[in-house]
Amino acid sequence: MSHEFQLTHDIELEATPEQVWAAIATGPGVDSWFMGSNEIEPREGGVTSMAMPGFTGESRVTAWEPGRRFAHQSPPAEDGSFMAFEYLIEASDGGATALRMVHSGILTGDWEFEYDALRKGNPLYLRSLAQYLKHFPGRTAVPVTAFGPQQPDQDTVWAAVTRAAGLSQDVHEGDKAHFTVGGEQVDGVVDTVLEPSFLGVRTDDALLRFVGGGGMVLTGHHLFSDVDPAEAERIWGEWLAAALA
């Protein structure tokens, strides 16, 4: 069974329209707040791509109006499913920017579960976009995706990850996180929480994101420093394995 959907999200960003455009319509910009490693061909009809371990996806740019409107859509799969994103940018008072994201498409299979995940997940990524533009303006990040071992359920994952990050299970935005990764001290503040599936920690040089569901967990980190992506993935994979051991 297929289901057509559309989700609309609005957010006010502490950035200029030009900064917002660079964040949503360039590969390095998208790398700094969304998922995986991204490339965008800057023209209508151009190709966008996203790659992360075990997944590669492409879409076609359907609207390219610099500073105003950017849209892209994936090709239909064999079952007819596809995803489309549209971003509408408008300058606000005081140098801020209003951004509207419209996420639409066709879902198949267990569409209700996927729709619920998109409905909850989209605002979390826009929250990361806001954190990026506010705290790391003019910088771009190295995306780091590492996977932890499968667990019996998501509550087990949440308990292990929060404990390893020096946090309580009843964590709130503003809580301080203190832990070590690869022998290095990490000190940060919790900036996003959706128990038990999403935990965001901001440090002076990173947006750390732990994402999970169904007993699975992965990192969707954005590191604003000179790091080797493969080495960072190895280190964070080991951290997750130790946390969930």
LOPAVO-278364 format. One record per residue: residue number from 1; x, y, z of N, C-alpha, C in turn; residue in one letter. Coordinates in Angstrom, 2 decimals, padded with zeros to 5 digits. Each point is the difference from the previous one (the first is absolute). Layout:
REC  seq  n.X  n.Y  n.Z  ca.X  ca.Y  ca.Z  c.X  c.Y  c.Z  type
REC  NUM  X  Y  Z  X  Y  Z  X  Y  Z  a .
...
***
This chain:
REC  seq  n.X  n.Y  n.Z  ca.X  ca.Y  ca.Z  c.X  c.Y  c.Z  type
REC  1  000.85  -001.19  000.00  -000.85  001.19  000.00  000.88  001.24  000.00  m .
REC  2  -000.34  000.99  -000.82  000.78  001.23  -000.06  -000.77  001.16  000.63  s .
REC  3  000.74  001.02  000.40  -000.63  001.15  000.66  000.75  001.26  -000.40  h .
REC  4  -000.72  000.95  -000.56  000.58  001.29  -000.34  000.01  000.87  001.24  e .
REC  5  001.10  000.73  000.21  000.10  000.81  001.21  000.63  001.36  -000.30  f .
REC  6  -000.22  000.93  000.92  000.68  001.29  -000.03  000.13  000.51  001.42  q .
REC  7  001.21  000.36  000.38  000.30  000.57  001.31  000.60  001.38  -000.20  l .
REC  8  -000.50  000.98  000.73  000.51  001.37  -000.10  000.54  000.44  001.35  t .
REC  9  001.22  000.51  000.00  000.66  000.43  001.23  000.53  001.41  -000.19  h .
REC  10  -000.24  000.86  000.98  000.48  001.38  -000.03  000.95  000.24  001.16  d .
REC  11  001.07  000.75  -000.26  000.97  000.30  001.05  000.61  001.38  -000.25  i .
REC  12  000.24  000.72  001.08  000.69  001.29  -000.06  001.47  -000.23  000.33  e .
REC  13  000.89  000.48  -000.85  001.42  -000.27  000.14  000.78  001.29  000.24  l .
REC  14  000.98  -000.08  000.89  000.86  001.15  000.30  001.13  000.05  -001.01  e .
REC  15  -000.36  000.35  -001.23  000.97  000.04  -001.10  -000.63  000.79  -001.15  a .
REC  16  000.85  000.46  -000.90  -000.49  000.71  -001.17  -000.52  -000.98  -001.04  t .
REC  17  -000.82  000.45  -000.95  -000.44  -000.91  -001.07  001.17  -000.62  -000.76  p .
REC  18  001.07  000.76  -000.18  001.18  -000.53  -000.70  000.64  -001.14  000.79  e .
REC  19  000.07  000.15  001.32  000.56  -001.07  000.83  -000.90  -001.24  -000.02  q .
REC  20  -001.30  000.23  000.05  -000.93  -001.13  -000.04  000.10  -000.73  -001.34  v .
REC  21  000.10  000.75  -001.09  000.14  -000.62  -001.31  001.25  -000.88  -000.07  w .
REC  22  001.11  000.51  000.49  001.24  -000.78  -000.01  -000.15  -001.27  000.83  a .
REC  23  -000.81  000.05  001.06  -000.17  -001.16  000.86  -000.90  -001.07  -000.61  a .
REC  24  -000.98  000.41  -000.81  -000.96  -000.99  -000.53  000.26  -000.39  -001.44  i .
REC  25  000.80  000.80  -000.74  000.12  -000.21  -001.45  001.42  -000.22  -000.47  a .
REC  26  000.93  -000.30  000.93  001.36  -000.40  -000.36  000.34  -001.28  000.75  t .
REC  27  000.85  -000.83  -000.60  000.38  -001.24  000.65  000.62  000.19  001.36  g .
REC  28  001.05  000.86  000.14  000.61  000.21  001.30  -000.97  000.57  001.03  p .
REC  29  -000.94  000.84  -000.46  -000.99  000.54  000.92  -000.91  -001.08  000.54  g .
REC  30  -000.52  -000.85  -000.87  -000.90  -001.08  000.43  000.74  -001.00  000.88  v .
REC  31  001.28  -000.24  -000.30  000.82  -000.89  000.84  000.03  000.46  001.45  d .
REC  32  -000.23  001.28  000.23  000.20  000.60  001.31  -001.22  -000.09  000.91  s .
REC  33  -001.12  -000.58  -000.50  -001.18  -000.11  000.87  -000.92  -001.17  -000.35  w .
REC  34  000.09  -000.56  -001.22  -000.93  -001.05  -000.40  000.68  -001.36  000.10  f .
REC  35  -000.30  -000.91  -000.88  000.53  -001.36  000.06  001.04  -000.23  -001.07  m .
REC  36  001.03  -000.79  000.31  000.93  -000.50  -000.98  000.86  001.06  -000.66  g .
REC  37  000.66  -000.42  -001.09  000.86  000.87  -000.80  -000.76  000.38  -001.26  s .
REC  38  -000.10  001.31  -000.27  -000.90  000.49  -001.03  000.72  000.77  -001.11  n .
REC  39  -000.54  -000.11  -001.20  000.47  000.80  -001.13  -001.22  000.55  -000.73  e .
REC  40  000.09  001.25  -000.45  -001.12  000.65  -000.69  000.53  000.70  -001.24  i .
REC  41  -000.54  -000.35  -001.15  000.33  000.69  -001.24  -000.86  001.26  -000.08  e .
REC  42  000.62  001.19  000.00  -000.73  001.25  000.22  -000.75  000.54  -001.22  p .
REC  43  -001.05  -000.71  -000.38  -000.84  000.48  -001.11  -001.27  -000.83  -000.03  r .
REC  44  -001.06  000.56  -000.58  -001.21  -000.77  -000.22  000.31  -001.14  -000.96  e .
REC  45  -000.43  -001.20  000.36  000.33  -001.19  -000.77  001.27  -000.67  000.45  g .
REC  46  000.74  000.63  000.92  001.22  -000.59  000.52  -000.29  -001.18  000.91  g .
REC  47  001.05  -000.73  000.33  -000.12  -001.19  000.83  000.46  000.30  001.42  v .
REC  48  -000.74  -000.48  000.97  000.45  000.02  001.39  000.24  -001.44  000.43  t .
REC  49  000.97  -000.20  000.88  000.27  -001.35  000.49  000.30  000.05  001.48  s .
REC  50  -000.37  -001.07  000.68  000.32  -000.18  001.41  000.53  -001.41  000.19  m .
REC  51  001.14  -000.12  000.68  000.61  -001.30  000.24  000.29  -000.17  001.48  a .
REC  52  -000.33  -001.15  000.52  000.37  -000.39  001.35  000.20  -001.51  -000.02  m .
REC  53  000.66  -000.56  001.01  000.27  -001.43  -000.04  -001.25  -000.83  -000.28  p .
REC  54  000.05  -000.78  -001.08  -001.11  -000.87  -000.34  -001.11  000.65  -000.81  g .
REC  55  000.16  001.27  -000.35  -001.07  000.68  -000.73  000.56  001.10  -000.88  f .
REC  56  -000.51  000.08  -001.22  000.28  001.11  -000.91  -001.29  000.37  -000.70  t .
REC  57  -000.32  001.29  000.00  -001.22  000.45  -000.65  000.24  001.21  -000.87  g .
REC  58  -000.77  000.12  -001.07  000.10  001.15  -000.89  -001.38  000.61  -000.22  e .
REC  59  -000.01  001.28  -000.31  -001.23  000.68  -000.38  000.32  001.05  -001.04  s .
REC  60  -001.03  000.59  -000.56  000.16  001.00  -001.05  -000.48  001.35  000.51  r .
REC  61  000.80  001.05  -000.25  -000.38  001.35  000.40  -001.18  000.45  -000.85  v .
REC  62  -001.10  000.35  000.65  -001.21  000.41  -000.72  -000.26  001.50  000.11  t .
REC  63  000.70  000.69  000.89  -000.11  001.45  000.10  001.32  000.55  000.52  a .
REC  64  000.51  001.03  -000.65  001.27  000.61  000.38  -000.12  001.52  -000.16  w .
REC  65  -000.38  000.65  001.11  -000.12  001.45  000.04  000.85  000.49  001.17  e .
REC  66  001.29  000.26  -000.23  000.92  000.31  001.10  -000.54  001.06  000.95  p .
REC  67  000.07  -000.35  001.29  -000.46  000.89  001.05  -001.49  -000.01  000.23  g .
REC  68  -000.75  -000.79  -000.81  -001.46  000.03  000.11  -000.64  -001.38  000.07  r .
REC  69  000.35  -000.88  -000.95  -000.71  -001.28  -000.10  000.92  -001.07  -000.57  r .
REC  70  000.00  -001.15  000.69  000.79  -001.16  -000.42  -000.86  -001.24  000.19  f .
REC  71  -000.05  -000.85  -001.02  -000.80  -001.22  000.10  000.67  -001.13  -000.76  a .
REC  72  -000.20  -001.21  000.48  000.51  -001.18  -000.71  -000.90  -001.19  000.27  h .
REC  73  000.02  -000.97  -000.91  -000.88  -001.16  000.09  000.74  -001.25  -000.46  q .
REC  74  -000.20  -001.09  000.74  000.61  -001.27  -000.38  -000.81  -000.65  -001.11  s .
REC  75  000.64  -000.85  -000.82  -000.75  -000.74  -001.02  -000.90  -001.04  000.66  p .
REC  76  -001.14  -000.32  -000.58  -000.88  -001.01  000.58  000.68  -001.37  000.05  p .
REC  77  -000.19  -000.69  001.12  000.48  -001.38  000.12  -000.96  -000.93  -000.74  a .
REC  78  000.35  -001.28  -000.04  -000.85  -000.97  -000.70  -001.41  -000.05  000.57  e .
REC  79  -000.13  000.26  001.31  -001.32  -000.04  000.63  -000.73  001.34  -000.08  d .
REC  80  000.62  000.98  -000.67  -000.63  001.31  -000.17  000.34  001.02  001.06  g .
REC  81  000.73  -000.40  001.03  000.33  000.94  001.08  001.06  000.99  -000.45  s .
REC  82  -000.07  001.21  000.55  001.02  001.02  -000.25  -000.07  001.04  001.10  f .
REC  83  001.05  000.82  000.08  000.07  001.10  000.96  000.31  001.29  -000.73  m .
REC  84  -000.61  001.09  000.46  000.26  001.32  -000.56  000.14  001.00  001.14  a .
REC  85  000.95  000.92  -000.15  000.22  001.06  000.98  -000.05  001.35  -000.69  f .
REC  86  -000.64  000.96  000.64  -000.01  001.37  -000.48  000.32  000.92  001.17  e .
REC  87  000.93  000.94  -000.22  000.38  000.98  001.02  -000.34  001.39  -000.52  y .
REC  88  -000.74  000.76  000.80  -000.40  001.36  -000.34  000.61  000.95  001.02  l .
REC  89  000.75  000.98  -000.48  000.77  000.92  000.85  -000.60  001.39  -000.09  i .
REC  90  -000.14  000.65  001.16  -000.51  001.37  000.02  000.69  000.77  001.12  e .
REC  91  000.54  001.17  -000.33  000.67  000.83  001.00  -000.99  000.47  001.06  a .
REC  92  000.45  000.03  001.25  -000.81  000.50  001.11  000.67  001.23  000.60  s .
REC  93  -000.66  000.61  000.97  000.56  001.17  000.65  001.25  -000.36  000.79  d .
REC  94  000.90  000.96  000.13  001.18  -000.17  000.85  001.04  -000.93  -000.55  g .
REC  95  000.02  -000.22  -001.31  001.02  -000.86  -000.59  -000.29  -001.48  000.08  g .
REC  96  -001.19  -000.37  000.48  -000.37  -001.41  000.08  -000.64  -000.45  -001.31  a .
REC  97  -000.30  -001.29  -000.06  -000.59  -000.58  -001.21  -001.07  -001.00  000.37  t .
REC  98  -001.13  000.08  -000.70  -001.06  -001.00  000.15  000.20  -001.07  -001.07  a .
REC  99  000.02  -001.25  000.43  000.17  -001.12  -000.92  -001.20  -000.93  000.11  l .
REC  100  -000.56  -000.34  -001.13  -001.05  -001.02  -000.06  000.54  -001.20  -000.77  r .
REC  101  -000.12  -001.17  000.61  000.37  -001.24  -000.67  -001.27  -000.80  -000.27  m .
REC  102  -000.21  -000.38  -001.24  -001.13  -000.85  -000.38  000.56  -001.34  -000.45  v .
REC  103  -000.35  -001.04  000.72  000.46  -001.36  -000.28  -001.21  -000.80  -000.48  h .
REC  104  000.06  -000.49  -001.22  -001.15  -000.70  -000.57  000.46  -001.24  -000.75  s .
REC  105  -000.96  -000.78  -000.46  000.33  -001.19  -000.77  -001.04  -001.08  000.14  g .
REC  106  000.41  -001.21  -000.30  -000.87  -001.17  000.13  000.74  -001.05  000.83  i .
REC  107  -000.66  -000.51  001.03  000.53  -001.05  000.85  -000.73  -001.30  -000.32  l .
REC  108  000.71  -001.11  000.13  -000.61  -001.31  -000.24  000.33  -000.93  001.17  t .
REC  109  -000.55  -001.20  -000.02  000.26  -000.96  001.07  -000.59  000.49  001.31  g .
REC  110  000.81  -000.03  001.05  -000.44  000.46  001.32  000.08  001.52  000.04  d .
REC  111  -000.84  000.66  -000.80  000.12  001.44  -000.19  -000.30  000.78  001.27  w .
REC  112  -000.88  -000.51  000.85  -000.35  000.74  001.22  001.21  000.15  000.91  e .
REC  113  000.79  -001.07  000.12  001.21  000.05  000.82  000.99  001.00  -000.59  f .
REC  114  000.21  -000.06  -001.32  000.95  000.90  -000.64  -000.47  001.45  000.08  e .
REC  115  -001.29  000.22  -000.19  -000.55  001.35  000.09  000.22  000.57  001.40  y .
REC  116  -000.24  -000.80  001.02  000.19  000.46  001.37  001.46  000.35  000.26  d .
REC  117  000.92  -000.80  -000.56  001.42  000.28  000.17  000.38  001.31  -000.68  a .
REC  118  -000.54  000.26  -001.19  000.28  001.25  -000.69  -000.61  001.19  000.74  l .
REC  119  -001.21  -000.17  000.49  -000.69  001.08  000.71  000.78  000.43  001.25  r .
REC  120  000.57  -000.98  000.68  000.78  000.30  001.20  001.43  000.40  -000.34  k .
REC  121  000.57  -000.60  -001.05  001.41  000.21  -000.30  000.32  001.30  -000.68  g .
REC  122  -000.87  000.46  -000.90  000.29  001.23  -000.72  000.29  001.19  000.91  n .
REC  123  -000.83  000.25  001.03  000.30  001.13  000.89  001.33  -000.13  000.72  p .
REC  124  000.44  -001.24  000.26  001.28  -000.19  000.67  001.15  000.44  -000.90  l .
REC  125  -000.09  -000.32  -001.28  001.06  000.42  -000.92  -000.02  001.51  -000.21  y .
REC  126  -001.18  000.59  -000.03  -000.07  001.46  -000.09  000.56  000.65  001.27  l .
REC  127  -000.18  -000.66  001.12  000.61  000.47  001.24  001.53  -000.02  -000.13  r .
REC  128  000.55  -001.04  -000.61  001.44  -000.06  -000.24  000.44  001.11  -000.95  s .
REC  129  -000.81  000.28  -001.01  000.30  001.11  -000.90  000.08  001.31  000.76  l .
REC  130  -000.94  000.23  000.90  000.00  001.23  000.79  001.24  000.09  000.89  a .
REC  131  000.37  -001.13  000.62  001.19  -000.02  000.85  001.26  000.28  -000.83  q .
REC  132  000.05  -000.59  -001.18  001.15  000.21  -000.88  000.14  001.47  -000.37  y .
REC  133  -001.06  000.61  -000.46  000.08  001.39  -000.46  000.28  000.96  001.15  l .
REC  134  -000.49  -000.31  001.18  000.21  000.89  001.15  001.40  -000.14  000.59  k .
REC  135  000.49  -001.21  000.12  001.23  -000.23  000.75  001.24  -000.23  -000.88  h .
REC  136  -000.20  -000.32  -001.28  001.15  -000.27  -000.87  -000.12  000.75  -001.33  f .
REC  137  -000.32  001.28  000.03  -000.19  000.75  -001.26  001.30  000.07  -000.80  p .
REC  138  -000.11  -000.19  -001.30  001.16  000.09  -000.87  000.88  -001.22  000.00  g .
REC  139  -000.35  -001.03  000.77  000.80  -001.21  000.06  -000.78  -001.17  -000.61  r .
REC  140  000.72  -001.03  -000.39  -000.65  -001.22  -000.48  000.59  -001.19  000.74  t .
REC  141  -000.75  -001.08  000.01  000.35  -001.14  000.84  000.32  -001.25  -000.81  a .
REC  142  000.69  -000.90  000.65  000.21  -001.36  -000.50  -001.10  -000.88  000.59  v .
REC  143  -000.84  -000.62  -000.84  -001.04  -000.89  000.54  000.59  -001.35  000.40  p .
REC  144  -000.46  -000.53  001.12  000.51  -001.28  000.50  -001.18  -000.91  000.34  v .
REC  145  -000.10  -001.11  -000.71  -001.07  -000.97  000.24  000.62  -001.31  000.46  t .
REC  146  -000.31  -000.39  001.22  000.49  -001.27  000.55  -001.18  -000.73  000.62  a .
REC  147  000.03  -001.33  -000.08  -001.11  -000.81  000.48  000.40  -000.78  001.25  f .
REC  148  -000.94  -000.10  000.93  000.19  -000.83  001.17  -000.64  -001.36  -000.18  g .
REC  149  000.32  -000.96  000.86  -000.60  -001.34  -000.11  -001.49  000.02  000.32  p .
REC  150  -000.74  -000.85  -000.67  -001.45  -000.11  000.21  -000.30  -000.39  001.44  q .
REC  151  -001.06  000.61  000.56  -000.42  -000.27  001.37  -001.44  -000.52  000.02  q .
REC  152  -000.43  -000.56  001.13  -001.36  -000.56  000.06  -001.10  001.03  -000.23  p .
REC  153  000.22  001.23  000.48  -001.03  001.03  -000.15  000.66  001.37  000.14  d .
REC  154  -000.79  001.04  -000.28  000.56  001.35  000.00  000.26  000.53  001.40  q .
REC  155  -000.74  -000.47  000.98  000.26  000.44  001.38  001.39  -000.43  000.45  d .
REC  156  000.43  -001.19  -000.43  001.35  -000.46  000.32  001.04  000.91  -000.62  t .
REC  157  -000.22  000.40  -001.25  000.91  000.91  -000.69  000.06  001.33  000.73  v .
REC  158  -001.15  000.57  000.33  -000.05  001.31  000.64  000.75  -000.01  001.33  w .
REC  159  -000.24  -001.03  000.80  000.67  -000.09  001.30  001.51  -000.08  -000.17  a .
REC  160  000.46  -000.77  -000.98  001.44  -000.18  -000.19  000.66  001.26  -000.53  a .
REC  161  -000.61  000.65  -000.98  000.61  001.19  -000.60  000.02  001.16  000.98  v .
REC  162  -001.10  000.23  000.70  -000.01  001.10  000.96  001.01  -000.25  001.12  t .
REC  163  000.09  -001.23  000.47  000.96  -000.32  001.05  001.43  000.23  -000.48  r .
REC  164  000.31  -000.45  -001.21  001.35  000.15  -000.53  000.36  001.46  -000.25  a .
REC  165  -001.02  000.85  -000.23  000.24  001.42  -000.22  000.00  000.79  001.30  a .
REC  166  -000.09  -000.69  001.13  000.03  000.67  001.29  -001.30  000.70  000.33  g .
REC  167  -001.12  -000.52  -000.53  -001.31  000.61  000.20  -000.95  -000.97  000.68  l .
REC  168  -001.06  000.54  000.59  -001.04  -000.86  000.54  -000.95  -000.40  -001.12  s .
REC  169  -000.76  -001.08  000.21  -000.98  -000.40  -001.01  -001.08  001.06  -000.17  q .
REC  170  -000.30  000.71  001.08  -000.99  001.08  -000.04  000.70  001.30  -000.38  d .
REC  171  000.59  000.01  -001.17  000.84  001.12  -000.43  -000.87  001.12  -000.56  v .
REC  172  000.48  001.24  000.16  -000.72  001.17  -000.48  000.96  000.92  -000.76  h .
REC  173  -000.55  000.81  -000.88  000.81  001.00  -000.68  000.65  000.91  001.04  e .
REC  174  001.27  000.29  -000.22  000.76  000.82  000.94  000.86  -000.81  000.95  g .
REC  175  -000.25  -001.32  000.11  000.84  -000.84  000.84  001.41  -000.07  -000.58  d .
REC  176  000.99  -000.15  000.89  001.40  -000.05  -000.43  000.44  -001.45  -000.17  k .
REC  177  000.69  -000.26  -001.10  000.53  -001.33  -000.30  001.52  000.02  000.14  a .
REC  178  000.55  -001.02  000.66  001.44  -000.12  000.18  000.38  -001.47  -000.19  h .
REC  179  000.84  -000.30  -000.98  000.42  -001.37  -000.24  001.26  000.01  -000.86  f .
REC  180  000.55  -001.18  -000.24  001.21  -000.10  -000.82  -000.29  -000.84  -001.24  t .
REC  181  000.64  000.37  -001.10  -000.11  -000.73  -001.27  001.39  -000.11  -000.59  v .
REC  182  000.46  -001.21  -000.21  001.33  -000.19  -000.56  001.09  000.63  000.84  g .
REC  183  -000.19  000.03  001.30  000.98  000.58  000.91  -000.09  001.51  000.15  g .
REC  184  -000.92  000.64  -000.71  -000.15  001.45  000.06  -001.23  000.37  000.82  e .
REC  185  000.14  001.05  000.81  -001.11  000.47  000.81  -001.01  000.75  -000.86  q .
REC  186  -001.27  -000.28  000.21  -001.08  000.70  -000.69  -000.88  000.68  001.04  v .
REC  187  -000.17  001.30  -000.14  -000.86  000.78  000.88  -001.01  000.74  -000.86  d .
REC  188  -001.27  -000.18  000.30  -001.02  000.64  -000.82  -001.28  000.23  000.76  g .
REC  189  -000.97  000.56  -000.72  -001.32  000.27  000.57  -001.06  -000.67  -000.87  v .
REC  190  -000.97  -000.58  000.64  -001.10  -000.64  -000.73  -000.84  001.08  -000.66  v .
REC  191  -000.17  -000.10  -001.32  -000.79  001.02  -000.71  -001.29  -000.55  -000.60  d .
REC  192  -000.15  -001.33  -000.07  -001.20  -000.60  -000.57  -000.26  -001.35  000.67  t .
REC  193  -001.26  -000.24  000.37  -000.37  -001.28  000.61  -001.35  -000.45  -000.55  v .
REC  194  -000.05  -001.24  -000.48  -001.27  -000.67  -000.28  000.18  -001.44  000.48  l .
REC  195  -000.34  -000.23  001.26  000.16  -001.33  000.60  -000.97  -000.99  -000.63  e .
REC  196  000.47  -001.22  -000.33  001.35  -000.55  000.16  000.76  -000.10  -001.32  p .
REC  197  -000.26  000.91  -000.95  000.53  -000.22  -001.34  000.97  001.05  -000.50  s .
REC  198  000.13  001.14  000.68  000.89  001.05  -000.51  000.59  000.78  001.16  f .
REC  199  001.33  000.09  000.00  000.72  000.79  001.00  001.02  000.86  -000.72  l .
REC  200  -000.06  001.31  000.22  000.95  000.93  -000.61  000.84  000.68  001.06  g .
REC  201  001.31  000.02  -000.21  000.95  000.66  000.91  000.86  000.94  -000.83  v .
REC  202  000.07  001.25  000.42  000.84  000.98  -000.70  001.26  000.28  000.81  r .
REC  203  001.16  -000.09  -000.66  001.27  000.36  000.62  000.55  001.23  -000.71  t .
REC  204  001.19  000.41  000.37  000.60  001.18  -000.64  000.35  -000.25  -001.46  d .
REC  205  000.14  -001.27  -000.38  000.39  -000.30  -001.39  -000.78  -001.16  -000.61  d .
REC  206  -001.22  -000.23  000.49  -000.78  -001.11  -000.56  -001.47  000.11  000.35  a .
REC  207  -000.83  -000.53  -000.88  -001.38  -000.34  000.30  -000.07  -001.52  000.01  l .
REC  208  -000.15  -000.59  001.18  -000.04  -001.45  000.15  -001.46  -000.44  000.03  l .
REC  209  -000.36  -000.93  -000.86  -001.37  -000.49  -000.08  -000.02  -001.52  000.07  r .
REC  210  -000.78  -000.51  000.96  -000.20  -001.44  000.16  -001.44  -000.30  -000.40  f .
REC  211  -000.16  -000.82  -001.02  -001.32  -000.24  -000.60  -000.30  -001.49  000.05  v .
REC  212  -001.23  -000.36  000.35  -000.29  -001.42  000.08  -001.47  -000.32  -000.15  g .
REC  213  -000.28  -001.30  -000.01  -001.36  -000.50  -000.08  000.02  -001.51  -000.09  g .
REC  214  -000.92  -000.66  000.69  -000.08  -001.45  -000.08  001.22  -000.72  000.52  g .
REC  215  000.69  000.58  000.98  001.20  -000.62  000.55  001.26  000.28  -000.78  g .
REC  216  -000.07  000.90  -000.97  001.16  000.37  -000.82  000.44  001.41  000.37  m .
REC  217  001.30  000.28  -000.13  000.50  001.35  000.24  001.15  000.29  -000.95  v .
REC  218  000.05  001.23  -000.46  001.12  000.46  -000.82  000.31  001.44  000.36  l .
REC  219  001.18  000.45  -000.40  000.35  001.40  000.18  -000.29  000.76  -001.29  t .
REC  220  -000.48  001.21  000.17  -000.13  000.93  -001.11  000.76  001.25  000.34  g .
REC  221  001.28  -000.17  000.32  000.82  001.10  000.52  000.45  000.95  -001.10  h .
REC  222  000.27  001.24  000.42  000.57  001.02  -000.87  001.19  000.61  000.74  h .
REC  223  001.20  -000.29  -000.49  001.22  000.40  000.70  000.63  001.19  -000.73  l .
REC  224  000.08  001.13  000.70  000.53  001.23  -000.58  001.49  000.14  000.31  f .
REC  225  000.74  -001.02  -000.38  001.44  -000.02  000.24  000.65  -000.85  -001.08  s .
REC  226  001.31  000.05  -000.06  000.75  -000.73  -001.02  000.18  -001.44  000.45  d .
REC  227  -000.92  -000.87  -000.40  000.05  -001.40  000.40  -000.06  -000.89  -001.23  v .
REC  228  000.51  -001.21  000.15  -000.11  -001.00  -001.05  -001.34  -000.72  000.17  d .
REC  229  -000.89  000.07  -000.99  -001.33  -000.59  000.17  000.02  -001.48  000.36  p .
REC  230  000.85  -000.77  -000.67  000.04  -001.44  000.26  000.47  -000.29  001.42  a .
REC  231  001.00  000.75  000.45  000.49  -000.19  001.36  -001.05  000.41  001.02  e .
REC  232  -000.69  001.10  -000.27  -001.05  000.44  000.92  -001.14  -001.02  000.07  a .
REC  233  -000.36  -000.58  -001.13  -001.04  -001.04  -000.01  000.44  -001.21  000.82  e .
REC  234  001.27  -000.37  -000.13  000.50  -001.13  000.78  -000.06  000.29  001.49  r .
REC  235  000.45  001.18  000.39  000.03  000.36  001.42  -001.41  000.04  000.59  i .
REC  236  -000.93  000.60  -000.72  -001.36  000.09  000.51  -000.70  -001.36  -000.03  w .
REC  237  000.33  -000.84  -000.98  -000.54  -001.35  -000.01  000.45  -000.79  001.22  g .
REC  238  001.27  000.17  000.37  000.52  -000.67  001.19  -000.66  000.55  001.26  e .
REC  239  -000.25  001.31  000.02  -000.66  000.60  001.17  -001.40  -000.57  000.16  w .
REC  240  -000.75  -000.11  -001.10  -001.34  -000.56  000.08  000.04  -001.47  000.43  l .
REC  241  000.95  -000.75  -000.55  000.10  -001.42  000.36  000.29  -000.16  001.49  a .
REC  242  000.89  000.84  000.53  000.31  -000.07  001.43  -001.19  000.43  000.85  a .
REC  243  -000.70  001.04  -000.44  -001.15  000.48  000.76  -001.11  -001.05  000.07  a .
REC  244  -000.13  -000.79  -001.06  -001.10  -000.97  -000.08  000.43  -001.42  000.35  l .
REC  245  001.24  -000.15  000.45  000.50  -001.34  000.34  -000.70  -000.54  001.25  a .
***
